[in-house]
């Protein structure tokens, strides 16, 4: 597309929704009559900060010939109405897409873009199939607002939910929230104290009575806690259950340390398999970098430096977005015979950053067809407790070995150190961090390979199969994959959790029989990492990762209503009949 020399910017343009509520948008476009292909961002984070918060610079997009509409979602900043997370974004998204398509400067084809919740606004709109929605570009966002956003493996994502709701959703929008919900202005000071005192907030019991967001500040937060099961509250919003009804191509962008990595991959795979049309199924593209949530423009993830090529600018991510929308929104048609000149759909559908080698690589599919799923079994002589124990990891299946035992005390949980978190760099720091301090704890079982003789690439899904028993009627088991370098630094790669009552179903929880061994599967989502020669592959097993996940109280009661913290004795088995392992996808080199 030719670059436009002159731009026009319009501020606070009202768009009326079907129920009469007016939402306001800013528009960036070439200064002319058009018509122009139109791209839309619907954000709860203030449309006026779009230049710094979006994954695509609207000025660059307007210069490239697009009309860019950036709208405050319902109840946010300039827009009218009450904000309730996710609830209104299906209908509001539909209405806004159709409004944009009907403008005299629009060519009638609308794309959507943006990250995190701004990715959710795309998917939710797409489920209603607005006739003029033609393509989307969701970045670092989820496929299920129960498992993979609010909960993971049945555990409440406490660190993310509390920090995000307190700061980005409530304090940042307090003027609007206080007006709509008649909240006294004095509560703003209380919110500031709650943000600064988040450590105490994480420990508050019962979690359902946490006072920091009550009295109308964030009703949805308490509703999330009141719906720990995957029930109708969540099902009507679940993107995965609507893949077969979504008819648009999608450019999926994720990060290996991103809190929504699992959903990014599930959306890509689900749309390729079940999208509503051939165009939708064939029009899926996936990009995954070494990024933590909100780390746009960074070569760092946590405290690990991945090199200059880790920066999104190294692959011109904005340029990829522009080429994506140029392809889908500028044709095809008789007026655009060269619409496919940029050939973006002829390129490899998958682009991944391979950590360790720290390079980008194009692939033809995900998971990689050439990768070999390999089981690494845990072993010990009965004391794998801490990194000083005798735990080991190998491809040899166990014979008869004594189990490992540890005490999980929810009053003293294993602390979170990095990982897939959001949204506070101090209270919920995300990304790659050294795990040595955590591995000193006796309630963390540590299993490591010997130093590797040569480089070994692991690229693909990661899953832990764990045989374990507990003295409780409900508990948690956690797992973490770690890359240990020659000098002992231990970099986390990916982790996961399973709440025991949800071991068979997220919708129908069942308690445990104390002392009985059960088989658990812990989804660690995925990674792409080259374990260098001399490094070791390490697996950590524990029962807490706090405050990333809320503590299981081990009582069997409803956790959000519980004030009792009961220790539990955990037994992890690794013998011929109950072999525990981590499954890794090894790529031949």
Secondary structure as GFF3:
##gff-version 3
##sequence-region A 1 589
A	DSSP	beta_strand	7	16	.	.	.	ID=ss1
A	DSSP	beta_strand	22	30	.	.	.	ID=ss2
A	DSSP	beta_strand	36	43	.	.	.	ID=ss3
A	DSSP	three_ten_helix	47	49	.	.	.	ID=ss4
A	DSSP	alpha_helix	50	53	.	.	.	ID=ss5
A	DSSP	alpha_helix	58	63	.	.	.	ID=ss6
A	DSSP	beta_strand	67	72	.	.	.	ID=ss7
A	DSSP	alpha_helix	89	102	.	.	.	ID=ss8
A	DSSP	beta_strand	106	115	.	.	.	ID=ss9
A	DSSP	alpha_helix	117	127	.	.	.	ID=ss10
A	DSSP	beta_strand	133	139	.	.	.	ID=ss11
A	DSSP	beta_strand	151	152	.	.	.	ID=ss12
A	DSSP	beta_strand	155	156	.	.	.	ID=ss13
A	DSSP	alpha_helix	158	163	.	.	.	ID=ss14
A	DSSP	pi_helix	164	170	.	.	.	ID=ss15
A	DSSP	three_ten_helix	171	173	.	.	.	ID=ss16
A	DSSP	alpha_helix	174	181	.	.	.	ID=ss17
A	DSSP	alpha_helix	187	196	.	.	.	ID=ss18
A	DSSP	alpha_helix	198	203	.	.	.	ID=ss19
A	DSSP	three_ten_helix	207	209	.	.	.	ID=ss20
A	DSSP	three_ten_helix	211	213	.	.	.	ID=ss21
A	DSSP	alpha_helix	219	226	.	.	.	ID=ss22
A	DSSP	alpha_helix	232	235	.	.	.	ID=ss23
A	DSSP	three_ten_helix	240	245	.	.	.	ID=ss24
A	DSSP	beta_strand	249	257	.	.	.	ID=ss25
A	DSSP	alpha_helix	261	274	.	.	.	ID=ss26
A	DSSP	alpha_helix	278	282	.	.	.	ID=ss27
A	DSSP	beta_strand	284	292	.	.	.	ID=ss28
A	DSSP	beta_strand	300	301	.	.	.	ID=ss29
A	DSSP	beta_strand	304	305	.	.	.	ID=ss30
A	DSSP	three_ten_helix	308	310	.	.	.	ID=ss31
A	DSSP	three_ten_helix	312	315	.	.	.	ID=ss32
A	DSSP	alpha_helix	317	329	.	.	.	ID=ss33
A	DSSP	three_ten_helix	344	346	.	.	.	ID=ss34
A	DSSP	beta_strand	350	354	.	.	.	ID=ss35
A	DSSP	beta_strand	359	363	.	.	.	ID=ss36
A	DSSP	beta_strand	372	379	.	.	.	ID=ss37
A	DSSP	beta_strand	392	394	.	.	.	ID=ss38
A	DSSP	beta_strand	404	408	.	.	.	ID=ss39
A	DSSP	three_ten_helix	410	412	.	.	.	ID=ss40
A	DSSP	three_ten_helix	438	440	.	.	.	ID=ss41
A	DSSP	beta_strand	445	448	.	.	.	ID=ss42
A	DSSP	beta_strand	456	470	.	.	.	ID=ss43
A	DSSP	beta_strand	476	484	.	.	.	ID=ss44
A	DSSP	beta_strand	490	499	.	.	.	ID=ss45
A	DSSP	three_ten_helix	500	502	.	.	.	ID=ss46
A	DSSP	beta_strand	518	531	.	.	.	ID=ss47
A	DSSP	beta_strand	536	542	.	.	.	ID=ss48
A	DSSP	three_ten_helix	559	561	.	.	.	ID=ss49
A	DSSP	beta_strand	568	573	.	.	.	ID=ss50
A	DSSP	beta_strand	581	587	.	.	.	ID=ss51
###
